[in-house]
Amino acid sequence: MGAWIIGIAVAREVLDAFVNAKFSTDPDFRRRVDKLGEMERKYARELMGQS
């Protein structure tokens, strides 16, 4: 997030929103987060040559 692109005030606002976010425990949300984690692990293994 570059300050030259969005400005320091917007960068601070985005960071504050992220840090103070309350993440959902809804089953659909958890399922999507778990799926992202699976994808991350899969592609990390591929990058490390561990198919």
Protein Blocks (a to p, Z undefined) as FASTA:
>chain_A
ZZklnopklmmmmmmmmmmpccdfbfklmmmmmmmmmmmmmmmmmmnopZZ
